[in-house]
């Protein structure tokens, strides 16, 4: 699977929705990525391709209560991405579209 590209995502948390950008790159089968949130680039830690069209990665995200560690899980189907992550406020789901 070619995960390369940028995706505009909407994360739906119990505290409300947030718009972010997810940037993915695969080189020689190795995935890297980052989330861009309010201009801050937050890199993935230990991303891992878990299936033909899915991956997971550790990430440290900002919140009103300070930074927290989470695991991002995602599935890519065509130009659409969806997934979930755990936040201090509960489970958050997100969906997004590839930026053309």
C-alpha positions in Angstrom: 0.0 0.0 0.0 1.2 3.5 -0.8 0.4 5.6 2.2 2.2 8.7 0.7 0.4 11.9 0.9 -1.3 14.5 3.1 -4.8 14.0 4.6 -7.1 16.6 6.0 -8.8 14.9 8.9 -11.5 15.7 11.5 -11.0 14.2 14.9 -14.2 13.8 16.9 -13.5 13.7 20.6 -15.9 13.8 23.6 -14.8 17.5 23.9 -15.6 18.4 20.3 -14.2 18.2 16.8 -10.7 19.2 15.7 -9.3 19.7 12.2 -5.7 18.5 11.6 -3.5 17.4 8.8 -1.9 14.0 8.7 1.2 13.6 6.5 2.5 10.1 5.6 5.5 8.9 3.7 6.6 5.4 2.9 10.2 4.8 1.6 11.4 1.2 0.9 8.5 -0.2 3.0 9.2 2.0 6.0 6.4 4.3 7.1 6.9 7.8 8.7 4.4 10.4 9.5 3.3 13.4 11.5 0.3 15.3 12.5 0.1 19.1 12.0 -2.1 20.7 14.6 -2.3 24.5 14.7 1.0 24.8 12.9 2.8 22.5 15.2 4.3 19.4 13.6 4.1 16.3 15.8 6.1 13.3 14.5 5.0 9.7 14.8 7.1 7.4 17.0 7.6 3.8 15.9 5.0 3.7 13.0 4.2 0.2 11.9 2.4 -1.1 8.9 -0.1 -3.6 10.2 -1.9 -4.7 7.1 -2.3 -4.1 3.4 -4.0 -0.8 4.0 -3.6 -0.1 7.7 -1.0 1.1 10.2 -0.5 2.2 13.8 1.9 4.6 15.4 2.7 6.1 18.8 2.4 9.8 19.1 2.5 12.5 21.9 -0.3 15.0 21.4 -1.0 18.3 23.0 -4.2 18.8 25.0 -5.6 21.4 27.4 -4.3 19.2 30.2 -0.8 18.9 28.7 0.8 16.4 26.4 -0.4 12.8 26.4 0.9 9.6 24.7 -1.5 7.8 22.4 -1.6 5.1 19.7 -3.0 6.2 16.4 -4.6 3.5 14.3 -5.6 4.0 10.7 -7.0 2.4 7.6 -6.6 3.9 4.1 -9.0 3.1 1.3 -8.3 5.0 -1.9 -8.3 8.7 -1.0 -10.0 8.2 2.4 -8.5 7.6 5.8 -10.2 6.6 9.0 -9.1 5.5 12.4 -9.1 6.1 16.1 -6.9 7.2 19.0 -7.2 7.2 22.7 -7.3 10.6 24.5 -7.5 11.7 28.1 -11.2 12.5 27.3 -11.9 9.0 25.8 -11.8 7.3 22.5 -11.6 9.6 19.5 -12.4 8.6 15.9 -11.3 10.4 12.8 -11.9 10.5 9.1 -10.3 12.4 6.3 -9.6 12.9 2.7 -6.3 13.0 0.8 -5.2 16.5 -0.2 -4.9 16.7 -4.0 
